[in-house]
Amino acid sequence: MAAVIVSLLGAFANLVLLMLTILDIHKNSSYY
């Protein structure tokens, strides 16, 4: 059960990092 929770947390963290990266790309592209 702990392995499932850890894998879910890892997937959620990857999703958050992906969203932050996309937001940063949008911010940087808006400057140009």
C-alpha distance matrix in Angstrom:
0.0 3.8 5.4 5.3 6.5 8.8 10.1 10.9 12.6 14.4 15.6 16.8 18.5 20.2 21.3 22.8 24.6 25.9 27.3 28.9 30.5 31.9 33.2 34.8 36.4 37.8 39.2 40.8 42.3 43.8 45.8 47.6
3.8 0.0 3.8 5.4 5.1 6.2 8.6 9.9 10.5 12.2 14.2 15.2 16.4 18.3 19.9 21.0 22.4 24.2 25.7 26.9 28.4 30.2 31.4 32.8 34.5 36.1 37.2 38.8 40.5 42.0 43.8 45.7
5.4 3.8 0.0 3.8 5.5 5.1 6.1 8.5 9.8 10.4 12.2 14.1 15.2 16.4 18.3 19.9 20.9 22.4 24.3 25.6 26.8 28.5 30.2 31.4 32.8 34.6 36.0 37.2 38.8 40.6 42.4 44.0
5.3 5.4 3.8 0.0 3.8 5.5 5.2 6.1 8.6 9.8 10.5 12.2 14.1 15.3 16.5 18.3 19.9 21.0 22.5 24.3 25.6 27.0 28.6 30.2 31.5 33.0 34.6 36.1 37.4 39.0 41.2 42.7
6.5 5.1 5.5 3.8 0.0 3.8 5.5 5.1 6.1 8.5 9.9 10.4 12.1 14.2 15.2 16.4 18.2 19.8 21.0 22.4 24.2 25.7 26.8 28.4 30.2 31.5 32.8 34.5 36.0 37.4 39.4 41.3
8.8 6.2 5.1 5.5 3.8 0.0 3.8 5.4 5.1 6.1 8.6 9.8 10.4 12.2 14.2 15.2 16.4 18.2 19.9 21.0 22.4 24.3 25.6 26.8 28.5 30.2 31.3 32.7 34.5 36.1 37.8 39.6
10.1 8.6 6.1 5.2 5.5 3.8 0.0 3.8 5.4 5.0 6.2 8.6 9.8 10.5 12.3 14.2 15.3 16.4 18.4 19.9 20.9 22.5 24.3 25.6 26.9 28.6 30.2 31.4 32.8 34.7 36.6 38.1
10.9 9.9 8.5 6.1 5.1 5.4 3.8 0.0 3.8 5.4 5.1 6.1 8.5 9.8 10.5 12.3 14.2 15.2 16.5 18.4 19.9 21.0 22.5 24.3 25.7 27.0 28.6 30.2 31.5 33.0 35.2 36.9
12.6 10.5 9.8 8.6 6.1 5.1 5.4 3.8 0.0 3.8 5.5 5.0 6.0 8.6 9.7 10.4 12.2 14.1 15.2 16.4 18.2 19.9 20.9 22.4 24.2 25.6 26.8 28.4 30.1 31.5 33.4 35.3
14.4 12.2 10.4 9.8 8.5 6.1 5.0 5.4 3.8 0.0 3.8 5.4 5.1 6.2 8.6 9.9 10.5 12.2 14.3 15.3 16.4 18.3 19.9 21.0 22.5 24.4 25.6 26.8 28.5 30.3 32.0 33.7
15.6 14.2 12.2 10.5 9.9 8.6 6.2 5.1 5.5 3.8 0.0 3.8 5.5 5.1 6.2 8.7 9.9 10.5 12.4 14.3 15.2 16.5 18.4 19.9 21.0 22.6 24.3 25.7 26.9 28.7 30.8 32.2
16.8 15.2 14.1 12.2 10.4 9.8 8.6 6.1 5.0 5.4 3.8 0.0 3.8 5.4 5.0 6.2 8.6 9.8 10.6 12.3 14.2 15.3 16.5 18.3 19.9 21.1 22.5 24.3 25.7 27.0 29.2 31.0
18.5 16.4 15.2 14.1 12.1 10.4 9.8 8.5 6.0 5.1 5.5 3.8 0.0 3.8 5.4 5.1 6.2 8.5 9.9 10.5 12.2 14.2 15.3 16.4 18.3 20.0 20.9 22.4 24.2 25.7 27.5 29.4
20.2 18.3 16.4 15.3 14.2 12.2 10.5 9.8 8.6 6.2 5.1 5.4 3.8 0.0 3.8 5.5 5.1 6.1 8.6 9.9 10.4 12.3 14.2 15.2 16.4 18.4 19.9 20.9 22.4 24.3 26.2 27.6
21.3 19.9 18.3 16.5 15.2 14.2 12.3 10.5 9.7 8.6 6.2 5.0 5.4 3.8 0.0 3.8 5.5 5.0 6.2 8.7 9.8 10.6 12.3 14.2 15.3 16.6 18.3 20.0 21.0 22.6 24.9 26.4
22.8 21.0 19.9 18.3 16.4 15.2 14.2 12.3 10.4 9.9 8.7 6.2 5.1 5.5 3.8 0.0 3.8 5.4 5.1 6.2 8.6 9.9 10.5 12.2 14.2 15.3 16.4 18.3 19.9 21.1 23.1 25.1
24.6 22.4 20.9 19.9 18.2 16.4 15.3 14.2 12.2 10.5 9.9 8.6 6.2 5.1 5.5 3.8 0.0 3.8 5.4 5.1 6.1 8.6 9.8 10.4 12.3 14.2 15.2 16.3 18.2 19.9 21.5 23.3
25.9 24.2 22.4 21.0 19.8 18.2 16.4 15.2 14.1 12.2 10.5 9.8 8.5 6.1 5.0 5.4 3.8 0.0 3.8 5.5 5.1 6.2 8.6 9.9 10.6 12.4 14.2 15.3 16.5 18.4 20.5 21.8
27.3 25.7 24.3 22.5 21.0 19.9 18.4 16.5 15.2 14.3 12.4 10.6 9.9 8.6 6.2 5.1 5.4 3.8 0.0 3.8 5.4 5.1 6.1 8.6 9.9 10.5 12.3 14.2 15.3 16.5 18.9 20.6
28.9 26.9 25.6 24.3 22.4 21.0 19.9 18.4 16.4 15.3 14.3 12.3 10.5 9.9 8.7 6.2 5.1 5.5 3.8 0.0 3.8 5.4 5.0 6.1 8.6 9.8 10.4 12.2 14.1 15.3 17.0 19.1
30.5 28.4 26.8 25.6 24.2 22.4 20.9 19.9 18.2 16.4 15.2 14.2 12.2 10.4 9.8 8.6 6.1 5.1 5.4 3.8 0.0 3.8 5.4 5.1 6.2 8.7 9.8 10.5 12.2 14.2 15.8 17.3
31.9 30.2 28.5 27.0 25.7 24.3 22.5 21.0 19.9 18.3 16.5 15.3 14.2 12.3 10.6 9.9 8.6 6.2 5.1 5.4 3.8 0.0 3.8 5.4 5.1 6.2 8.7 9.9 10.5 12.3 14.7 15.9
33.2 31.4 30.2 28.6 26.8 25.6 24.3 22.5 20.9 19.9 18.4 16.5 15.3 14.2 12.3 10.5 9.8 8.6 6.1 5.0 5.4 3.8 0.0 3.8 5.4 5.1 6.2 8.6 9.8 10.6 12.9 14.9
34.8 32.8 31.4 30.2 28.4 26.8 25.6 24.3 22.4 21.0 19.9 18.3 16.4 15.2 14.2 12.2 10.4 9.9 8.6 6.1 5.1 5.4 3.8 0.0 3.8 5.4 5.0 6.1 8.5 9.9 11.1 13.1
36.4 34.5 32.8 31.5 30.2 28.5 26.9 25.7 24.2 22.5 21.0 19.9 18.3 16.4 15.3 14.2 12.3 10.6 9.9 8.6 6.2 5.1 5.4 3.8 0.0 3.8 5.5 5.1 6.0 8.6 10.2 11.2
37.8 36.1 34.6 33.0 31.5 30.2 28.6 27.0 25.6 24.4 22.6 21.1 20.0 18.4 16.6 15.3 14.2 12.4 10.5 9.8 8.7 6.2 5.1 5.4 3.8 0.0 3.8 5.5 5.1 6.1 8.9 10.4
39.2 37.2 36.0 34.6 32.8 31.3 30.2 28.6 26.8 25.6 24.3 22.5 20.9 19.9 18.3 16.4 15.2 14.2 12.3 10.4 9.8 8.7 6.2 5.0 5.5 3.8 0.0 3.8 5.5 5.2 6.8 9.4
40.8 38.8 37.2 36.1 34.5 32.7 31.4 30.2 28.4 26.8 25.7 24.3 22.4 20.9 20.0 18.3 16.3 15.3 14.2 12.2 10.5 9.9 8.6 6.1 5.1 5.5 3.8 0.0 3.8 5.4 5.5 7.2
42.3 40.5 38.8 37.4 36.0 34.5 32.8 31.5 30.1 28.5 26.9 25.7 24.2 22.4 21.0 19.9 18.2 16.5 15.3 14.1 12.2 10.5 9.8 8.5 6.0 5.1 5.5 3.8 0.0 3.8 5.4 5.5
43.8 42.0 40.6 39.0 37.4 36.1 34.7 33.0 31.5 30.3 28.7 27.0 25.7 24.3 22.6 21.1 19.9 18.4 16.5 15.3 14.2 12.3 10.6 9.9 8.6 6.1 5.2 5.4 3.8 0.0 3.8 5.5
45.8 43.8 42.4 41.2 39.4 37.8 36.6 35.2 33.4 32.0 30.8 29.2 27.5 26.2 24.9 23.1 21.5 20.5 18.9 17.0 15.8 14.7 12.9 11.1 10.2 8.9 6.8 5.5 5.4 3.8 0.0 3.8
47.6 45.7 44.0 42.7 41.3 39.6 38.1 36.9 35.3 33.7 32.2 31.0 29.4 27.6 26.4 25.1 23.3 21.8 20.6 19.1 17.3 15.9 14.9 13.1 11.2 10.4 9.4 7.2 5.5 5.5 3.8 0.0
